């Protein structure tokens, strides 16, 4: 089948045919199954080989950051650190690592019991915590007693630490402080100095805390190193199969990252999504935003340099661009024309419906503080339209388009520098005019989710005949039902014949 699909894709001019799957959903072999999948497992390696045999040319992973027991969504995960739950234990029993005894892994697998149809996050966390303890103890013993046989491993770890010291340090501190505060998120920590550790004068407490707990922070770094090493192996495995590896750059910022970034976040507002075809009530995501006033800093002699916010965002994009062949940019509206709403309101859904576009609100009576961020002039707005309407902004000159593209341009620049990392933008039913102009600037398209197509509206954005060459067509996304469930629903609703007629018309 692979050869036939490859020929068909070439004939159709289709460059990418991706299979989307999140880390936790990947299969494991029986001898490595800890209740949750990993892209680095032996089971996943076989699955990717199978995917290539079906003709897929790439794998689209989900966000890979650390999540919390209270919120398992990968779209709320960390920007820099990988989730330790994706650590593949079987690899660590191999001679080049020798960090986990096969019998120790077997005992953990047996304790978890037979494979389940659903991820068991609690059991997986307990198992990985135990594995992390064992391998960190063994690694310290290796370094202390027998460095020569494992010199390549030790050298690689030292290089990884040096290259990633900034985020390893701060994320390791957060991990330890969270443990000290009973596993609570940072806003619930009792000590004010811990909540604001990276705000001056927190440097002294940072240093003191690090000296006391350097070993625990080192353990965190070592687990991140092993995850990075396994990711490099996965990337090489996929290349050998002829598969591209796509990552997912989620728009939401985790609590861990927000804790560090407090000094350059926009106060008083959160990022959300306005009312739309899919969510008419709006979506109060509760994500913090980078403060546009902190994108740049001006030196004493008038030079404009990248500020804290821009450097933070660029570091994230550089890391992702190095690790993947392509990136899915989740909700790029949040980079180009964010929909913001007031933080701390008792009814967040009412607040998000009463929100506004951060860069397109020059004269709103209920959001006067947004005027300083406006890129558009009042005469460039259709004040008869809803604020969230795609055509709220009616016109932009080239300089304004470049300003709207500020953060997005950083993503594109890092992708180019990394060697041409491909970019796919998750633009669904809504595409505000500023987003449209920025997409045109870079020659990028949108997502056409064909299961959502309105067959009564020939102009519907999800109908495949309305797609342009730069667009991405797909049956489903992570937010929709699998296509076989949709097809069954069509059958039950009596609309399957209409769907079949539409498909036949498209194939004619």
ZAPA-717189 format. One record per residue (C-alpha): residue number from 1; residue in one letter; y, z, x. Coordinates in steps of 0.001 Angstrom, whole numbers, plus 500000, padded with zeros to 6 digits. Each point is the difference from the previous one (the first is absolute). Layout:
REM residues N
- NUM:A:Y:Z:X .
...
END
This chain:
REM residues 508
- 1:X:500000:500000:500000 .
- 2:X:502393:500831:502857 .
- 3:X:500212:496418:501268 .
- 4:X:500519:498600:496508 .
- 5:X:502793:502479:499258 .
- 6:X:501624:499359:503382 .
- 7:X:500077:496264:499268 .
- 8:X:501408:500600:496510 .
- 9:X:502751:502283:501308 .
- 10:X:500956:497429:502623 .
- 11:X:500111:497224:497392 .
- 12:X:502220:502132:497764 .
- 13:X:502294:501047:502839 .
- 14:X:499204:503691:499485 .
- 15:X:500451:502005:503191 .
- 16:X:498764:503416:498845 .
- 17:X:497195:500994:497632 .
- 18:X:500011:503795:500059 .
- 19:X:497688:502675:498635 .
- 20:X:501866:503216:499207 .
- 21:X:498257:503351:500470 .
- 22:X:501238:503503:500779 .
- 23:X:498488:502206:502699 .
- 24:X:498385:502502:497643 .
- 25:X:498210:497294:497977 .
- 26:X:498140:498422:502923 .
- 27:X:496227:500480:500270 .
- 28:X:498200:502218:502508 .
- 29:X:496481:499959:501333 .
- 30:X:497854:502879:498759 .
- 31:X:500054:501688:503427 .
- 32:X:503827:500103:500117 .
- 33:X:500936:500601:496355 .
- 34:X:502315:503009:499704 .
- 35:X:501165:499301:496457 .
- 36:X:502824:497606:500850 .
- 37:X:500216:496536:501496 .
- 38:X:501626:498890:503242 .
- 39:X:500875:496542:501345 .
- 40:X:498617:501160:503349 .
- 41:X:496498:500851:498769 .
- 42:X:496854:498005:500711 .
- 43:X:499696:499395:496260 .
- 44:X:503491:498492:499895 .
- 45:X:499194:497757:502982 .
- 46:X:497109:498515:498035 .
- 47:X:502163:499648:496905 .
- 48:X:502662:498060:501902 .
- 49:X:497328:497674:501401 .
- 50:X:498787:499423:496431 .
- 51:X:503580:499293:498848 .
- 52:X:500394:497338:502672 .
- 53:X:496704:498391:498934 .
- 54:X:501511:499576:496517 .
- 55:X:502950:498096:501431 .
- 56:X:502675:502683:500177 .
- 57:X:502309:499523:502977 .
- 58:X:501538:503457:500073 .
- 59:X:499813:503619:498875 .
- 60:X:502938:501720:498301 .
- 61:X:499791:503745:500593 .
- 62:X:502043:502592:498145 .
- 63:X:502398:502513:501588 .
- 64:X:498143:502147:502535 .
- 65:X:502187:503104:500272 .
- 66:X:499093:503653:499515 .
- 67:X:499838:501153:496387 .
- 68:X:499832:503497:498533 .
- 69:X:497343:501564:497729 .
- 70:X:502613:500167:497248 .
- 71:X:500948:496328:500280 .
- 72:X:497316:497575:501157 .
- 73:X:502061:496839:499527 .
- 74:X:500139:498058:503271 .
- 75:X:503415:498755:498873 .
- 76:X:501315:503524:500628 .
- 77:X:498382:500244:503443 .
- 78:X:501607:500429:503406 .
- 79:X:501833:497145:501692 .
- 80:X:498655:500560:503515 .
- 81:X:496886:502209:500075 .
- 82:X:496687:498647:498748 .
- 83:X:497914:501932:497509 .
- 84:X:497273:501955:501874 .
- 85:X:497751:499419:496979 .
- 86:X:499628:496431:501284 .
- 87:X:498465:501185:503269 .
- 88:X:496565:498348:500260 .
- 89:X:497555:502592:501377 .
- 90:X:497118:497713:500988 .
- 91:X:502135:498343:502687 .
- 92:X:500604:503380:501624 .
- 93:X:496280:500475:500652 .
- 94:X:499941:496921:502265 .
- 95:X:499615:500535:503784 .
- 96:X:503525:498801:500832 .
- 97:X:501364:502848:497857 .
- 98:X:497191:502580:499914 .
- 99:X:502229:502277:497932 .
- 100:X:497665:500681:497083 .
- 101:X:496289:500693:500167 .
- 102:X:497933:497857:497595 .
- 103:X:498317:503120:498628 .
- 104:X:503396:501543:499203 .
- 105:X:500973:496926:498008 .
- 106:X:496616:499944:498264 .
- 107:X:500435:503637:498951 .
- 108:X:503409:499271:498466 .
- 109:X:498721:496934:498148 .
- 110:X:497071:502007:498636 .
- 111:X:502300:502802:498867 .
- 112:X:502140:497539:498032 .
- 113:X:496953:498604:498235 .
- 114:X:499198:496584:498542 .
- 115:X:502649:497305:499710 .
- 116:X:502305:500139:496971 .
- 117:X:501820:497284:498097 .
- 118:X:503368:501718:500509 .
- 119:X:501795:501333:503063 .
- 120:X:499563:503752:500419 .
- 121:X:503222:500867:501787 .
- 122:X:499313:503721:500288 .
- 123:X:496576:499551:501602 .
- 124:X:501313:497278:502301 .
- 125:X:502836:502267:501181 .
- 126:X:497605:502844:500767 .
- 127:X:497683:497677:501921 .
- 128:X:502772:498341:502013 .
- 129:X:501598:503379:500782 .
- 130:X:496665:501148:501407 .
- 131:X:499574:496786:501996 .
- 132:X:503557:500251:501349 .
- 133:X:499341:503550:501195 .
- 134:X:496790:498966:501763 .
- 135:X:501373:496916:501727 .
- 136:X:503224:501668:501148 .
- 137:X:498001:502855:501550 .
- 138:X:497711:497496:501679 .
- 139:X:502880:497894:501282 .
- 140:X:501713:502999:501594 .
- 141:X:496680:500879:501637 .
- 142:X:499656:496441:501297 .
- 143:X:503486:500063:501504 .
- 144:X:499428:503415:501591 .
- 145:X:496476:499474:501334 .
- 146:X:499016:496340:500289 .
- 147:X:503049:497734:500192 .
- 148:X:498488:497192:502107 .
- 149:X:497448:498522:497530 .
- 150:X:502637:500059:497269 .
- 151:X:502975:498933:502114 .
- 152:X:500661:496847:497890 .
- 153:X:500113:502123:496823 .
- 154:X:502348:502551:501589 .
- 155:X:502229:497269:501433 .
- 156:X:500243:498247:496641 .
- 157:X:500880:503279:498293 .
- 158:X:502788:500719:502499 .
- 159:X:501451:496516:499468 .
- 160:X:499829:500409:496210 .
- 161:X:501783:503364:500173 .
- 162:X:502777:498569:502135 .
- 163:X:500538:496932:497807 .
- 164:X:500042:502001:496733 .
- 165:X:501415:503343:501099 .
- 166:X:502848:500151:497467 .
- 167:X:497979:499816:496810 .
- 168:X:496965:501835:501435 .
- 169:X:502244:502933:500855 .
- 170:X:501796:500289:496668 .
- 171:X:496958:499256:497807 .
- 172:X:497920:502452:502033 .
- 173:X:502643:502688:499537 .
- 174:X:500042:499351:496266 .
- 175:X:496209:500258:499789 .
- 176:X:500066:503369:501705 .
- 177:X:502929:501352:497992 .
- 178:X:498357:498892:496762 .
- 179:X:496921:502000:500994 .
- 180:X:502161:503015:500873 .
- 181:X:501598:499795:496547 .
- 182:X:496713:499926:498106 .
- 183:X:499736:496230:499623 .
- 184:X:503210:499738:497955 .
- 185:X:502422:497076:500294 .
- 186:X:503089:500602:502106 .
- 187:X:502446:500612:497135 .
- 188:X:497865:503031:499045 .
- 189:X:499955:501553:503476 .
- 190:X:501479:503472:500112 .
- 191:X:501873:499687:503299 .
- 192:X:503172:497947:499834 .
- 193:X:499795:499270:503737 .
- 194:X:496559:498418:499510 .
- 195:X:501203:497876:497090 .
- 196:X:502796:498639:502187 .
- 197:X:498360:500128:503416 .
- 198:X:501420:496675:501175 .
- 199:X:503546:500883:499015 .
- 200:X:502093:501689:502692 .
- 201:X:499540:502604:501324 .
- 202:X:496261:499576:499389 .
- 203:X:499178:498708:503486 .
- 204:X:499414:503484:501432 .
- 205:X:497577:500941:497205 .
- 206:X:498232:496640:500443 .
- 207:X:499460:500686:503692 .
- 208:X:498838:503571:499391 .
- 209:X:497636:498919:497248 .
- 210:X:498568:497215:502155 .
- 211:X:499348:502339:502940 .
- 212:X:498110:502389:497725 .
- 213:X:497962:497357:498208 .
- 214:X:499758:497067:502423 .
- 215:X:496214:499903:499694 .
- 216:X:500008:499585:496211 .
- 217:X:502687:497311:500237 .
- 218:X:497927:498340:502726 .
- 219:X:496992:499989:497665 .
- 220:X:502070:498172:497387 .
- 221:X:501029:497438:502624 .
- 222:X:496435:499490:501142 .
- 223:X:498732:499250:496489 .
- 224:X:502834:497483:499629 .
- 225:X:498951:498439:503305 .
- 226:X:496413:499591:498802 .
- 227:X:501192:498419:496758 .
- 228:X:502153:497604:502007 .
- 229:X:497061:499110:502257 .
- 230:X:497812:499332:496961 .
- 231:X:502742:497846:498493 .
- 232:X:500170:497899:503168 .
- 233:X:496219:499520:499806 .
- 234:X:500278:498970:496340 .
- 235:X:502742:497491:500818 .
- 236:X:497840:498478:502729 .
- 237:X:496970:499905:497674 .
- 238:X:502013:498186:497325 .
- 239:X:501340:497493:502514 .
- 240:X:496451:499258:501077 .
- 241:X:499054:499321:496379 .
- 242:X:503005:497759:499434 .
- 243:X:501740:502539:497754 .
- 244:X:503666:500933:500122 .
- 245:X:500809:503663:499438 .
- 246:X:502917:500757:497676 .
- 247:X:501589:503429:499676 .
- 248:X:502023:501499:497160 .
- 249:X:503544:501205:500664 .
- 250:X:500632:502244:497010 .
- 251:X:503589:500586:498904 .
- 252:X:499521:503722:499288 .
- 253:X:500743:502604:502659 .
- 254:X:497588:502922:500369 .
- 255:X:501051:503650:499916 .
- 256:X:499072:500294:503676 .
- 257:X:502330:497161:500981 .
- 258:X:502771:501258:497710 .
- 259:X:499783:503435:501665 .
- 260:X:500818:498434:503353 .
- 261:X:502538:497493:498613 .
- 262:X:502121:502465:497988 .
- 263:X:503021:499382:502201 .
- 264:X:500161:496289:499166 .
- 265:X:498848:499863:496366 .
- 266:X:502313:499143:497105 .
- 267:X:500901:503290:498254 .
- 268:X:499924:500343:496226 .
- 269:X:498013:496869:499196 .
- 270:X:496372:498899:499901 .
- 271:X:498355:496578:499966 .
- 272:X:498287:498811:496837 .
- 273:X:499383:496904:497907 .
- 274:X:502096:499084:496949 .
- 275:X:498581:499022:496608 .
- 276:X:497887:496860:500282 .
- 277:X:497501:497895:498097 .
- 278:X:497107:502101:501325 .
- 279:X:501775:503388:499856 .
- 280:X:502740:499926:497325 .
- 281:X:500567:503742:500468 .
- 282:X:500803:499567:503711 .
- 283:X:498296:501714:502935 .
- 284:X:501520:503128:501610 .
- 285:X:498185:499734:503330 .
- 286:X:501816:502965:501535 .
- 287:X:500174:498291:503407 .
- 288:X:502866:500839:502359 .
- 289:X:502070:497158:501471 .
- 290:X:501496:499403:503409 .
- 291:X:503769:500533:499909 .
- 292:X:501827:496666:500560 .
- 293:X:502740:501960:501781 .
- 294:X:497410:500896:502645 .
- 295:X:498791:496432:500610 .
- 296:X:502515:499649:502832 .
- 297:X:502126:502192:502229 .
- 298:X:503274:499090:501689 .
- 299:X:500574:501016:503624 .
- 300:X:503304:501234:501400 .
- 301:X:500772:496509:501323 .
- 302:X:499270:498370:496634 .
- 303:X:496461:498725:500554 .
- 304:X:497733:499928:496948 .
- 305:X:496544:501335:500858 .
- 306:X:496891:500593:497919 .
- 307:X:500253:503396:498336 .
- 308:X:497282:502561:499333 .
- 309:X:498929:498446:496693 .
- 310:X:499674:496497:501410 .
- 311:X:498148:501163:503117 .
- 312:X:497558:501972:497838 .
- 313:X:499313:497002:497766 .
- 314:X:499703:497600:502940 .
- 315:X:497484:502270:501751 .
- 316:X:497860:499974:496880 .
- 317:X:500133:496210:499690 .
- 318:X:499250:499482:503699 .
- 319:X:496888:502158:499723 .
- 320:X:498715:498113:496954 .
- 321:X:500779:496588:501488 .
- 322:X:497993:500864:503121 .
- 323:X:497003:501146:497979 .
- 324:X:499603:497123:497532 .
- 325:X:500063:496218:499759 .
- 326:X:501952:500210:496764 .
- 327:X:501823:502530:497840 .
- 328:X:500371:500423:496273 .
- 329:X:503492:501369:499356 .
- 330:X:499673:502280:496999 .
- 331:X:502882:499640:497532 .
- 332:X:502519:498357:502393 .
- 333:X:502670:500651:497366 .
- 334:X:500094:503492:501535 .
- 335:X:501142:498501:503303 .
- 336:X:502387:497396:498592 .
- 337:X:501541:501322:496761 .
- 338:X:498540:503463:499267 .
- 339:X:500093:501390:496472 .
- 340:X:501130:503600:500374 .
- 341:X:500290:502931:497633 .
- 342:X:501335:503534:500250 .
- 343:X:497652:502517:501582 .
- 344:X:499069:503308:498398 .
- 345:X:500538:499051:496359 .
- 346:X:497793:501802:497403 .
- 347:X:498904:496670:498475 .
- 348:X:499295:497586:502862 .
- 349:X:499133:497138:497626 .
- 350:X:503388:500282:498310 .
- 351:X:501616:500226:503435 .
- 352:X:498294:496851:501306 .
- 353:X:500963:498027:496887 .
- 354:X:503604:501079:500587 .
- 355:X:499873:499029:503669 .
- 356:X:501711:497165:501845 .
- 357:X:499659:497522:502859 .
- 358:X:501070:501689:503236 .
- 359:X:501864:496966:501360 .
- 360:X:501188:498524:496683 .
- 361:X:501935:502844:498363 .
- 362:X:503645:499607:501043 .
- 363:X:501552:501461:496851 .
- 364:X:497508:502000:497910 .
- 365:X:501569:502985:498253 .
- 366:X:496738:501979:500006 .
- 367:X:499243:499263:503675 .
- 368:X:503394:500046:501744 .
- 369:X:498449:501107:503289 .
- 370:X:498146:496698:500341 .
- 371:X:503213:497983:500318 .
- 372:X:500145:500507:503782 .
- 373:X:496634:498261:500382 .
- 374:X:500883:496954:497890 .
- 375:X:499440:496620:501607 .
- 376:X:501105:498071:496902 .
- 377:X:503429:499855:498390 .
- 378:X:500526:500808:496291 .
- 379:X:500681:496321:499260 .
- 380:X:496491:499162:501267 .
- 381:X:498339:502057:497248 .
- 382:X:498978:499009:496482 .
- 383:X:501112:503153:498236 .
- 384:X:498453:498811:496736 .
- 385:X:496563:500170:501614 .
- 386:X:497989:503170:500549 .
- 387:X:500434:501492:503472 .
- 388:X:496366:499351:500757 .
- 389:X:500102:496402:498780 .
- 390:X:499039:497433:502639 .
- 391:X:503392:498347:499450 .
- 392:X:502189:503132:500123 .
- 393:X:501305:498523:503265 .
- 394:X:501080:496397:499348 .
- 395:X:501153:498752:503398 .
- 396:X:499900:500859:503711 .
- 397:X:501586:498388:503032 .
- 398:X:497957:499596:503225 .
- 399:X:501530:503084:501631 .
- 400:X:499034:502118:496987 .
- 401:X:496443:498636:500090 .
- 402:X:499739:501031:503654 .
- 403:X:501200:503498:499114 .
- 404:X:497427:500270:497217 .
- 405:X:497361:498921:502523 .
- 406:X:500800:502912:502358 .
- 407:X:496710:501934:499985 .
- 408:X:497976:496960:499024 .
- 409:X:501341:498160:503055 .
- 410:X:498625:502785:502202 .
- 411:X:496548:499452:498477 .
- 412:X:500227:496256:500621 .
- 413:X:501281:500418:503565 .
- 414:X:497200:502379:500959 .
- 415:X:497439:497649:498444 .
- 416:X:501332:497133:502117 .
- 417:X:500099:502043:503207 .
- 418:X:496408:501150:499412 .
- 419:X:498865:496391:500146 .
- 420:X:500518:498694:496505 .
- 421:X:498590:502703:497728 .
- 422:X:499822:498421:496541 .
- 423:X:501991:501595:497189 .
- 424:X:499040:500110:496307 .
- 425:X:502520:501503:497582 .
- 426:X:498832:501812:496869 .
- 427:X:502510:498530:497576 .
- 428:X:498495:500079:496517 .
- 429:X:501650:499468:496611 .
- 430:X:503509:500882:501181 .
- 431:X:501975:498289:502755 .
- 432:X:503654:501054:500025 .
- 433:X:502404:497349:501250 .
- 434:X:500606:501714:503386 .
- 435:X:496230:500132:500612 .
- 436:X:499715:496326:499054 .
- 437:X:502718:499057:502498 .
- 438:X:498422:502018:502825 .
- 439:X:496593:498443:499296 .
- 440:X:501616:496556:500180 .
- 441:X:501658:500963:503283 .
- 442:X:496580:500602:501573 .
- 443:X:497993:497400:498074 .
- 444:X:497815:502624:498314 .
- 445:X:498470:500048:496530 .
- 446:X:498797:502432:497357 .
- 447:X:496707:501159:498478 .
- 448:X:498567:498096:497023 .
- 449:X:497412:502299:498376 .
- 450:X:498181:497536:497796 .
- 451:X:498208:502527:497761 .
- 452:X:503467:501056:498762 .
- 453:X:501046:496468:499025 .
- 454:X:501599:499658:496561 .
- 455:X:498356:496906:498542 .
- 456:X:502623:499780:497252 .
- 457:X:502860:499615:502493 .
- 458:X:499917:496900:502201 .
- 459:X:502668:501498:502275 .
- 460:X:498135:503260:500622 .
- 461:X:500147:501048:503667 .
- 462:X:496265:500709:500149 .
- 463:X:498845:496543:498885 .
- 464:X:498534:498228:503016 .
- 465:X:501745:496690:499249 .
- 466:X:503320:501772:500597 .
- 467:X:499043:501016:503541 .
- 468:X:501666:498533:503080 .
- 469:X:498200:499279:503301 .
- 470:X:501391:503182:501547 .
- 471:X:498637:502201:497174 .
- 472:X:496799:502066:499977 .
- 473:X:497582:499475:497091 .
- 474:X:497567:502763:499111 .
- 475:X:497709:501047:497179 .
- 476:X:500713:503723:500366 .
- 477:X:501937:502581:501979 .
- 478:X:499340:503661:500769 .
- 479:X:501945:500811:496797 .
- 480:X:497888:497875:497645 .
- 481:X:496481:499994:498605 .
- 482:X:497355:497980:501883 .
- 483:X:499776:496500:498582 .
- 484:X:496528:500547:498496 .
- 485:X:501352:502881:497907 .
- 486:X:502930:497842:498920 .
- 487:X:497627:497177:499022 .
- 488:X:497945:502423:497895 .
- 489:X:503177:501209:498279 .
- 490:X:500968:496403:499240 .
- 491:X:496559:499491:498445 .
- 492:X:500334:503117:497858 .
- 493:X:503530:499047:498904 .
- 494:X:498930:496459:499136 .
- 495:X:502374:498378:502503 .
- 496:X:497393:498763:502487 .
- 497:X:499963:496474:498502 .
- 498:X:503768:499687:500468 .
- 499:X:499641:501158:503600 .
- 500:X:497199:497476:500590 .
- 501:X:502107:497188:498505 .
- 502:X:502905:500917:502268 .
- 503:X:497737:500036:503060 .
- 504:X:498498:496641:499023 .
- 505:X:503496:498557:499640 .
- 506:X:500897:501250:503488 .
- 507:X:496819:498482:501488 .
- 508:X:500374:496662:498241 .
END
